[in-house]
Amino acid sequence: MKLELSSLALKKMINSLSDQRQSALLSILTPTQLIKYEKSPKLASSPLNNLSLEHLCAKIHPSYFIETLKLYSDIDRRFYLSSLSEKSQDYLTNYFKDPLQPYTLNPSLQKFTLEMLFTKAFKIDNRPTPLSFLPEEPLLFLANASYDQLKTLCDALGLFDVVAELKKVIRSSTLKNIENSLTPDDLTFIQQIQNYRPNPLFQEIGLNNFAGDHALFKNIIFLRGLNRLSIALANSSDPLIWYILHTFSINEAEQFKSLKFKIKENTTQLSLIEQVIFTWNKKCIHSH
């Protein structure tokens, strides 16, 4: 869903007026402006609060700053790193194998440096639409999700694929291998989703042949969950997708984009949206 910020801003401004003033303003719009106004989607009835630059950069996965930081010497890079959140600093310091600890910047200098880094990393045409301008849609709440919440969401969504195949596993040794690869929370969640019907879009994982490679199992489950999320979001607005892609790491965002494809809004997609909302409420709403 391609959106123009100017159209959303116009709708937001007009909607804030009384009915009488709305009518008066609409009557003086040009035909082009009126068409854009009428075609722009409905704004969220309970819009999300806009993020400060500090909180936005803390939400953006630190991998998105790597290419920009590569352009600078160790000393300059250390200065830019110091403006980011502690979690982002740890990630990037480890990536660059920098033995020096970031500086402690006063609030004014930290804000100035962060604005410089953000401006260099994100050109004008690749910056997020403010959260308060996002249109109403079922999965809008994901725009505010943290990395840990999205990771938890995908890990849990992948368990729907496990449920679909567990009943077909015959060997007790295979069942034991699967059980040993799941946490107690995973097993509890599996009990809660027993009655969900399989989605016909997905091929089987092949659990009948699972030999006990826990790391491989976890990766497959995550990718299956990411696949479910990507299809649930197939018809979502570009601004919502921006926030989700930039909360994931660059590699995970590329995986998301490779799995995402447009489908008509049918019962399959609606069931996936329902699964995302159910899983979010059960597994993510209290996580940080």
C-alpha positions in Angstrom: 0.0 0.0 0.0 1.8 3.1 -1.3 1.1 6.2 0.8 1.9 9.8 0.4 2.8 11.6 3.6 1.3 14.9 2.2 -2.1 13.2 1.7 -2.0 11.6 5.2 -1.0 15.0 6.7 -3.9 16.7 4.9 -6.4 14.0 6.1 -5.0 14.3 9.7 -5.3 18.1 9.7 -8.9 18.0 8.2 -10.1 15.3 10.6 -9.0 17.4 13.5 -11.5 20.1 12.6 -15.2 20.4 13.3 -17.7 19.0 10.7 -18.5 22.6 9.6 -14.9 23.5 9.1 -14.1 20.2 7.4 -16.9 20.9 4.8 -15.6 24.5 4.3 -12.0 23.3 3.7 -12.9 20.4 1.5 -14.9 22.8 -0.7 -11.8 24.8 -1.6 -9.5 22.0 -2.3 -8.3 21.5 -5.9 -9.7 18.4 -7.8 -6.3 16.8 -7.5 -6.1 17.4 -3.7 -9.6 16.2 -3.2 -8.8 12.9 -5.1 -5.7 12.4 -2.9 -7.7 13.1 0.2 -10.5 10.7 -0.7 -8.0 7.9 -1.8 -5.8 8.2 1.3 -6.5 5.5 3.8 -8.3 6.0 7.1 -5.9 7.1 9.9 -5.7 5.0 13.0 -8.4 5.9 15.5 -5.9 5.4 18.3 -2.6 6.5 16.7 0.7 5.4 18.1 2.9 8.0 19.8 5.7 9.3 17.7 9.2 8.2 18.7 11.9 10.7 19.6 15.1 10.4 17.5 16.8 8.7 20.5 14.0 6.0 20.8 13.8 5.6 17.0 17.5 4.9 16.7 17.3 2.5 19.7 14.5 0.7 17.8 16.3 0.5 14.5 18.6 -2.5 14.5 22.2 -1.5 14.8 23.2 -3.4 11.7 21.7 -0.5 9.7 24.4 1.8 10.9 27.3 -0.4 9.9 27.9 0.8 6.3 27.8 4.4 7.4 30.2 3.8 10.3 32.6 2.0 8.0 33.3 5.3 6.3 35.0 6.7 9.5 38.3 6.3 11.3 38.3 4.4 14.6 38.3 7.7 16.6 35.4 9.3 14.6 33.4 6.0 14.7 33.8 5.8 18.4 32.3 9.3 18.7 29.3 8.4 16.6 28.9 5.1 18.5 28.7 7.0 21.7 25.4 8.6 20.7 23.6 5.3 20.4 21.8 3.2 23.0 24.0 0.9 25.2 22.6 -2.2 23.4 23.5 -0.8 20.0 26.9 0.2 21.2 27.6 -3.3 22.4 26.5 -4.8 19.1 28.6 -2.4 17.0 31.6 -2.4 19.2 31.7 -6.2 18.9 31.2 -6.0 15.1 34.1 -3.6 14.6 36.2 -5.4 17.3 36.9 -2.0 18.8 38.8 -2.3 22.1 38.0 1.3 23.1 34.9 2.0 25.2 32.4 4.7 23.8 32.6 8.2 25.3 30.1 9.5 27.8 28.4 12.5 26.0 26.4 15.2 27.6 22.7 15.3 26.5 23.1 18.2 24.0 26.2 16.7 22.3 24.6 13.2 22.3 21.5 14.5 20.5 23.6 16.5 18.0 25.8 13.5 17.2 22.8 11.2 16.9 21.1 13.5 14.4 24.3 13.6 12.3 24.5 9.8 12.3 20.8 9.3 11.5 21.1 11.9 8.7 24.1 10.1 7.2 22.5 6.6 7.5 19.0 7.5 6.3 18.6 9.7 3.2 15.4 11.8 2.9 13.7 9.2 0.7 14.3 6.4 3.2 13.1 7.8 6.5 10.0 6.6 8.4 6.6 8.1 8.3 5.8 9.4 11.8 3.8 6.8 13.7 0.9 9.1 14.3 0.4 9.3 10.5 0.1 5.5 10.0 -3.2 4.3 8.6 -5.6 2.0 10.4 -4.8 -1.7 9.8 -5.0 -4.9 11.8 -1.3 -5.3 12.6 -0.5 -1.7 13.2 0.7 -2.4 16.7 3.7 -4.1 15.3 5.2 -0.7 14.3 6.0 -0.2 18.0 7.4 -3.7 18.5 11.0 -4.2 19.8 13.5 -6.6 18.2 13.0 -9.1 21.1 9.2 -9.0 20.6 9.4 -9.6 16.9 11.9 -12.4 17.4 9.7 -14.0 20.1 6.7 -13.6 17.7 8.4 -15.4 14.8 9.7 -18.2 17.1 6.2 -18.8 18.4 4.5 -18.5 15.0 6.8 -21.2 13.7 5.3 -23.5 16.3 2.0 -23.6 14.2 4.0 -25.6 11.7 5.2 -28.0 14.4 1.6 -28.5 15.6 0.5 -29.3 12.0 3.1 -32.2 11.8 3.4 -33.6 15.3 0.4 -35.9 14.8 2.1 -37.5 11.8 5.3 -38.3 13.7 5.4 -42.0 14.4 8.7 -42.8 16.0 9.0 -42.1 19.8 12.7 -41.3 19.4 11.8 -38.5 16.9 9.1 -37.2 19.2 11.7 -37.1 22.0 14.2 -35.2 19.8 11.5 -32.6 19.0 10.5 -32.3 22.7 14.1 -31.8 23.7 14.4 -28.9 21.2 11.4 -27.0 22.7 11.3 -25.0 25.9 8.6 -25.5 28.5 7.0 -22.2 27.3 7.0 -23.6 23.7 5.3 -26.8 24.9 2.7 -24.8 26.8 2.0 -22.7 23.7 1.7 -25.8 21.5 -1.0 -27.0 23.8 -2.8 -23.6 23.3 -2.8 -23.8 19.5 -3.8 -27.5 19.0 -7.1 -26.6 17.4 -5.7 -24.2 14.8 -6.1 -25.6 11.3 -2.9 -25.9 9.1 -2.5 -23.2 6.4 -2.4 -24.7 2.9 0.3 -22.2 1.7 3.1 -24.0 3.6 4.9 -27.3 2.8 5.7 -29.6 5.6 9.0 -29.1 7.6 9.7 -32.8 7.5 9.7 -33.5 11.3 9.5 -37.2 10.6 13.1 -37.1 9.7 14.3 -34.8 12.5 17.5 -36.2 14.0 17.9 -33.8 16.9 19.9 -30.8 15.6 18.5 -28.2 18.0 20.2 -25.2 16.3 18.9 -26.2 12.9 15.4 -26.9 14.3 15.3 -23.4 16.0 16.4 -21.7 12.8 13.7 -23.5 10.7 11.0 -22.6 13.2 12.1 -19.0 13.2 12.0 -18.9 9.3 8.6 -20.5 9.3 7.3 -17.9 11.7 8.9 -15.2 9.7 7.1 -16.6 6.6 3.8 -16.5 8.4 4.4 -13.0 9.5 5.4 -11.8 6.0 2.3 -13.2 4.4 0.0 -11.8 7.2 1.6 -8.4 6.4 1.4 -8.9 2.6 -1.2 -6.2 2.0 0.0 -3.8 4.8 1.2 -0.2 4.2 4.8 0.6 3.3 5.3 2.7 6.4 4.3 -0.2 8.7 6.7 -2.5 6.8 9.5 0.1 7.1 9.3 -0.1 10.9 9.2 -3.9 10.9 12.1 -4.3 8.5 14.3 -1.8 10.4 13.6 -3.5 13.7 14.9 -6.8 12.3 18.6 -7.1 11.5 19.5 -6.4 7.8 19.9 -10.2 7.2 16.5 -11.0 8.8 14.9 -8.1 6.8 16.2 -9.6 3.6 14.8 -13.0 4.6 11.5 -11.3 5.3 11.4 -9.6 1.9 12.3 -12.8 0.1 9.3 -14.5 1.8 6.8 -11.7 1.4 4.5 -11.8 -1.6 1.2 -10.2 -2.5 -1.9 -12.3 -2.1 -5.6 -11.4 -2.3 -7.2 -10.8 1.1 -8.7 -14.2 1.5 -9.4 -16.6 4.4 -5.8 -17.8 4.4 -4.3 -14.4 5.0 -7.1 -13.5 7.5 -6.3 -16.6 9.5 -2.6 -15.7 9.5 -3.5 -12.2 10.8 -5.6 -13.9 13.5 -2.6 -16.1 14.4 -0.3 -13.1 14.7 -2.7 -11.2 17.0 -3.3 -14.3 19.1 0.4 -15.1 19.4 1.3 -11.5 20.2 -1.2 -11.4 23.0 0.0 -14.7 24.4 3.8 -14.5 24.0 4.9 -10.9 23.3 2.7 -8.3 25.0 4.6 -8.4 28.2 8.1 -9.1 26.8 10.7 -6.3 26.3 
